[in-house]
Amino acid sequence: MSRWEPGARERFVDAALQLFTEQGYDETTVAEIADRAGLTRSTFFRHFADKREVLSAGQETLSRLFTEGIASAPAGSSPLEAVEAGLAHAAAAMTPFNRELGPRLEAVIATSSELQERALLKKVGMAAAMSEALRDRGIDDAIAAAAAELGVLAFKDAFEAWTAEDNDQPLSDLTSAALQRVRSAVTQLG
């Protein structure tokens, strides 16, 4: 095995999901993941703290993309317009690998209450990052928190639609439509 391989992170994620699906999350070891990826255990630990981290590999990047998009929204944008800019920025960075990975990842997470709890905590973290980016724009705490939660909800719905087998729409269109549905739902709350 070579010391450095391009795409190692993606190879680890793919290998881990294969193994988690074949033999279960609890039964899979880091050594097996590294072996399946054709890499070493030490390379695995340069990318991930443990095998749980493989399942949330993209969450930090996604949070960063959301916040970058929010920060780059035009001055004077409403909180939801800034969130929409964050969603669009994240959607633009998604690749076919992300699209293929989504359903596989969700299937593995559904098999374990521990993994489900961890996934929920990651969503809380994404909302917190978006909320902070909105507060950095001068948005009130409560409004920033509400807009961020709505953004996470819209992205979740759009991502699910994007990864559906029968979908032919780009993620950017789906995030915009999902945020519009969320806006409409909020106005109906009264």
ABEGO torsion letter per residue (X at the ends): XBABBBGAAAAAAAAAAAAAAAAEAAABBAAAAAAAAGBBAAAAAAABABAAAAAAAAAAAAAAAAAAAAAABBBGBBAAAAAAAAAAAAAAABBAAAAAAAAAAAAAAAABAAAAAAAAAAAAAAAAAAAAAAAAAGBBAAAAAAAAAAAAAAAAAAAAAAABAABABBAAAAAAAAAAAAAAAAAAAX
